[in-house]
Amino acid sequence: MAGPLAYYRDTMLQRGAQVRREQERRRRRARKTARHVAEYLRHAYGAARVVLFRPMAGEEAPFGPQSDIGLAVRGLDKADYFEAIAHVQDEAAPFQVDLVRLEQCPASLRDVVRREGREI
């Protein structure tokens, strides 16, 4: 006997599955974008190391429409930082990128990048 609660439950399960599929598609697109941006930073600015961190580094964290791509970079000259951010945002659209210089970020963030980050 399928009552209204069963219908509601099935609908919610379907919607949840749809949301998870969309998050996974978005995560795949964002990872591809992150690899592209990393290559751009190496080529255009001589970055020695680019590390993906925060929600993009792990598989378990949701990656929704408000999520950004966290990139930590080593070897990006301080004088080029703001120009690089502007170019990276253009390269990564429609995603937002949180770009940090490892040489200049707080030790606590460096620890997070070292523990959870993945070099790309």
FIMINU-915640 format. One record per residue: residue number from 1; chain; x, z, y of N, C-alpha, C, CB in turn; residue in one letter. Coordinates in steps of 0.1 Angstrom, whole numbers. Each point is the difference from the previous one (the first is absolute). Glycine has a CB too. Example, Ala and Ser with C-alpha at 12.3 -4.5 7.8 and 13.67 -1.06 7.14 Angstrom:
BEGIN
SITE   pos   unit     n_X     n_Z     n_Y    ca_X    ca_Z    ca_Y     c_X     c_Z     c_Y    cb_X    cb_Z    cb_Y   code
SITE     1      A     132      78     -57      -9       0      12       9       0      12     -19      12     -12      A
SITE     2      A      15     -19      23       9       0      11      -8       8      11      12     -22      -6      S
END
This chain:
BEGIN
SITE   pos   unit     n_X     n_Z     n_Y    ca_X    ca_Z    ca_Y     c_X     c_Z     c_Y    cb_X    cb_Z    cb_Y   code
SITE     1      A       8       0     -12      -8       0      12       9       0      12     -19      12     -12      M
SITE     2      A      18     -23      19       9      -2      12      -9       4      13      14     -18     -12      A
SITE     3      A     -11      29      17      -8       4      12       8      -3      13     -11      18     -14      G
SITE     4      A       5     -14      25       7      -3      13      14       6       1     -23       0      10      P
SITE     5      A      25      12     -16      13       6       1      11      -8      -8     -11      22       2      L
SITE     6      A       7     -28     -13       9      -8      -8       3     -13       8      -9       9     -21      A
SITE     7      A      -1     -15      28       3     -11       8       9       3      12     -23      -9      -6      Y
SITE     8      A      21      20      12       8       5      11      15       2      -5     -20      11      11      Y
SITE     9      A      21      -4     -22      14       2      -6       7     -13      -3      -9      22     -10      R
SITE    10      A       2     -31       4       6     -13      -3       4      -8      12     -14      -1     -21      D
SITE    11      A       5       2      31       4      -7      13      12       6       6     -24      -5       4      T
SITE    12      A      25      18      -4      11       7       6      13      -3      -8     -15      18       9      M
SITE    13      A      14     -19     -22      12      -3      -8       5     -14       3      -8      15     -18      L
SITE    14      A      -2     -25      20       4     -13       3       6      -1      14     -19      -8     -14      Q
SITE    15      A      13      15      23       6       0      14      14       6       0     -23       2      10      R
SITE    16      A      25       9     -18      13       6      -1      10      -9      -6     -11      22      -2      G
SITE    17      A       7     -30      -8       9      -9      -6       4     -12       9     -10       6     -22      A
SITE    18      A       0     -10      30       2     -10      10      10       4      11     -23      -9      -5      Q
SITE    19      A      21      21       9       9       6      10      15       1      -5     -19      13      10      V
SITE    20      A      20      -9     -22      14       1      -7       6     -14      -1      -7      21     -12      R
SITE    21      A      -1     -31       8       5     -13      -1       5      -6      13     -15      -4     -19      R
SITE    22      A       7       7      30       3      -5      13      13       8       5     -24      -5       5      E
SITE    23      A      25      17      -8      12       8       4      13      -6      -7     -14      21       4      Q
SITE    24      A      12     -24     -16      11      -6      -8       4     -14       5      -7      13     -20      E
SITE    25      A      -3     -21      24       3     -13       6       8       2      13     -21     -10     -11      R
SITE    26      A      16      19      19       6       3      13      14       5      -2     -22       5      10      R
SITE    27      A      24       4     -20      13       5      -3      10     -11      -4     -10      22      -7      R
SITE    28      A       5     -31      -1       9     -12      -4       4      -8      12     -11       0     -23      R
SITE    29      A       1      -3      31       3      -8      12      10       7       9     -23     -11      -1      R
SITE    30      A      21      24       3       9       8       9      14       1      -6     -20      13       7      A
SITE    31      A      21     -12     -20      14       0      -6       7     -13       2      -8      16     -17      R
SITE    32      A       0     -27      15       6     -13       3       4      -1      14     -14     -11     -18      K
SITE    33      A       6      15      27       3       0      15      13       9       2     -25      -4       6      T
SITE    34      A      25      16     -12      12       9       2      13      -7      -5     -15      20      -3      A
SITE    35      A      15     -27      -8      12      -7      -4       4     -11      10      -7       4     -24      R
SITE    36      A      -3     -11      29       2     -10      10       7       6      13     -20     -14      -9      H
SITE    37      A      14      25      13       5       7      12      14       5      -2     -23       7       6      V
SITE    38      A      26      -2     -18      13       5      -4      11     -11       1     -11      18     -15      A
SITE    39      A       7     -30      10       9     -11       1       2      -4      14      -7      -8     -22      E
SITE    40      A      -4       8      30       1      -3      14      10       9       7     -24      -9       0      Y
SITE    41      A      23      22      -2       8      10       6      15      -2      -4     -19      17       0      L
SITE    42      A      21     -20     -12      14      -3      -5       6     -12       7      -5      10     -22      R
SITE    43      A      -3     -21      22       5     -12       6       1       0      15     -11     -12     -19      H
SITE    44      A       0      17      26       0      -1      15       8      11       6     -22     -11      -2      A
SITE    45      A      23      23      -4       6      12       6      11       6      -7     -22       4      10      Y
SITE    46      A      26     -10     -22      11       5      -7      -3      14      -7      15     -12      15      G
SITE    47      A     -27      15     -18      -3      13      -6       7       0     -14     -22       2      12      A
SITE    48      A      28       9     -15       8       2     -12      -9       5     -12      20       5      14      A
SITE    49      A     -31       3     -10      -8       5     -10     -14       2       5      19      12     -10      R
SITE    50      A     -29     -16       2     -14       2       4      -7       7     -12       0     -21      16      V
SITE    51      A      -7      32     -12      -7       8     -10     -14       1       3      21      13      -4      V
SITE    52      A     -30     -15      -6     -14       1       1      -3      14      -3      -4     -24      -7      L
SITE    53      A      -5      31      15      -3      14      -2     -15       2       4      24       7       4      F
SITE    54      A     -28       5      -7     -14       5       2     -10      -7     -10       6       5      24      R
SITE    55      A     -18      -9     -19      -9      -4     -10       4     -12      -8     -18       9      14      P
SITE    56      A      26     -18      -8       4     -12      -7      10       3     -12      -3     -12      22      M
SITE    57      A      11      23     -21      10       2     -10      -6       4     -14      15       7      18      A
SITE    58      A     -27       0     -18      -6       5     -12     -12      -9      -4       8      23       5      G
SITE    59      A     -12     -22     -17     -11      -7      -5     -13       8       1      15     -12     -16      E
SITE    60      A     -14      25      17     -12       9      -1      -7       1      14      11      12     -19      E
SITE    61      A      -4     -13      29      -6       3      14      -9     -12       3      20      14       7      A
SITE    62      A     -32     -12      -1      -8     -11       4       6      -7      12     -20      13      -8      P
SITE    63      A      18     -26       8       5      -8      11     -12      -8       6      23      -3     -11      F
SITE    64      A     -29      10      21     -12      -6       6       3      -8      13     -13      19     -10      G
SITE    65      A       2     -23      17       1      -8      12       8       7      11     -21     -10      -6      P
SITE    66      A      22      23       7       7       7      10      14       4      -4     -21       9       8      Q
SITE    67      A      25     -12     -20      14       3      -5      10     -10       6     -10       9     -21      S
SITE    68      A      22      -4      23      10      -8       6      12      -1     -11      -6       6      24      D
SITE    69      A      15     -15     -20      12      -2      -9      11       8       6      -7     -23      -7      I
SITE    70      A      12      33       0      11       8       5      13      -5      -5     -15      20       0      G
SITE    71      A      24     -24      10      13      -5      -3      11       8       7     -10     -23      -3      L
SITE    72      A      19      27      -5      12       7       6      12     -10      -1      -9      24      -6      A
SITE    73      A      16     -25      17      11     -10       0      13       6       4     -17     -18       6      V
SITE    74      A      28      14     -12      13       4       3       8     -13       5      -1      20     -17      R
SITE    75      A       8     -18      28       8     -11       5      -7      -8      11      10      -1     -22      G
SITE    76      A     -21       5      27      -7      -6      11       6       6      13     -22      -5     -14      L
SITE    77      A      28      -3      22       6       5      12     -11       7       9      18     -18      -1      D
SITE    78      A     -14      29       7     -10       7       9      -5      -8      11      12      21      -6      K
SITE    79      A      -3     -30      12      -4      -8      11     -11     -11      -4      23       4      10      A
SITE    80      A     -23      -7     -23      -9     -10      -5     -14       5      -5      20     -13      -6      D
SITE    81      A     -21      27       5     -11       6      -6     -14      -5       5      15      20      -4      Y
SITE    82      A     -17     -19      17     -13      -3       5      -3     -15      -1       2      19      16      F
SITE    83      A       8     -27     -14      -2     -15      -3      -4      -2     -14      16      -6      18      E
SITE    84      A      -9      12     -27      -2      -1     -15     -14       4      -3      24       4      -5      A
SITE    85      A     -29       7      11     -14       5      -3     -10     -11       4       8      24       4      I
SITE    86      A      -6     -29       8      -9     -11       5       0     -12     -10       4       8      24      A
SITE    87      A       7     -12     -28       1     -12      -9      -6       4     -14      20      -9      12      H
SITE    88      A     -17      21     -17      -5       4     -13     -15       1       0      21      13      -3      V
SITE    89      A     -27      -8      14     -15       0       1      -6     -14      -1       2      21      14      Q
SITE    90      A       5     -30      -8      -5     -14      -1       2      -6     -14       6      -3      24      D
SITE    91      A       5       6     -30       3      -5     -14     -10       6     -10      24      -3       7      E
SITE    92      A     -28      16      -4      -8       7     -10     -15      -1       2      19      15      -2      A
SITE    93      A     -23     -21      12     -15       0       3      -7      -6     -12       4      -3      25      A
SITE    94      A     -15       9     -29      -9       9       7       4      15      -2     -18     -17      -2      P
SITE    95      A      29      20      -6       4      13      -2       8       6      11       0      -5     -24      F
SITE    96      A      -1      18      26       8       7      10      12       6      -8     -20       6      15      Q
SITE    97      A      32      -6      -8      12       5      -6       5      12       8       6     -23      -9      V
SITE    98      A      -3      34       1       7      11       6      15      -1      -3     -21      15      -3      D
SITE    99      A      29     -19      12      14      -3      -2       8      11       6      -4     -24       1      L
SITE   100      A      12      30     -10       9      11       5      15      -3      -3     -19      17      -4      V
SITE   101      A      27     -13      13      15      -2      -3       5      13      -7       3     -15      21      R
SITE   102      A       3      13     -33       5      11      -7      10       8       7      -5     -12     -21      L
SITE   103      A      13       5      30      11       7       7      -6       9      11      14     -20      -4      E
SITE   104      A     -26      18       7      -6       8      12     -12       9      -4       8     -19      14      Q
SITE   105      A     -13      18     -26     -12       7      -3       3      15      -5     -11     -22      -7      C
SITE   106      A       2      31       8       2      13      -4       4       2     -14     -16       7      17      P
SITE   107      A      24       3     -20       5       2     -14     -12       2     -10      20      11      10      A
SITE   108      A     -31      -5      -5     -11       1      -9      -6     -13      -5      -5      22      11      S
SITE   109      A       5     -32      -1      -5     -13      -4      10      -7      -9     -13      -2      22      L
SITE   110      A      26       3     -19      10      -6      -9      -1       6     -14      15      -3      20      R
SITE   111      A     -18      16     -21      -2       5     -14     -12      -6      -7      10      21       8      D
SITE   112      A     -21     -23       0     -12      -7      -6       4     -14      -5     -16      13      15      V
SITE   113      A      23     -21      -6       4     -13      -4       9       0     -12      -2      -7      25      V
SITE   114      A      11      16     -25      10       1     -12      -8       3     -13      19       8      16      R
SITE   115      A     -28       2     -15      -8       4     -12     -10     -10      -4       3      23       7      R
SITE   116      A     -11     -29       2     -12      -8      -4       2     -15       3     -13      21       5      E
SITE   117      A      23     -24       3       1     -14       4       5      -9     -11       4       8      23      G
SITE   118      A      -6     -21     -21       5     -11      -9       7     -10       9     -19       4     -18      R
SITE   119      A      31      -7      15       7     -11       7      -6     -13      -3      21      14       0      E
SITE   120      A     -23     -22      10      -5     -14      -2       9     -10       6     -23       9       0      I
END
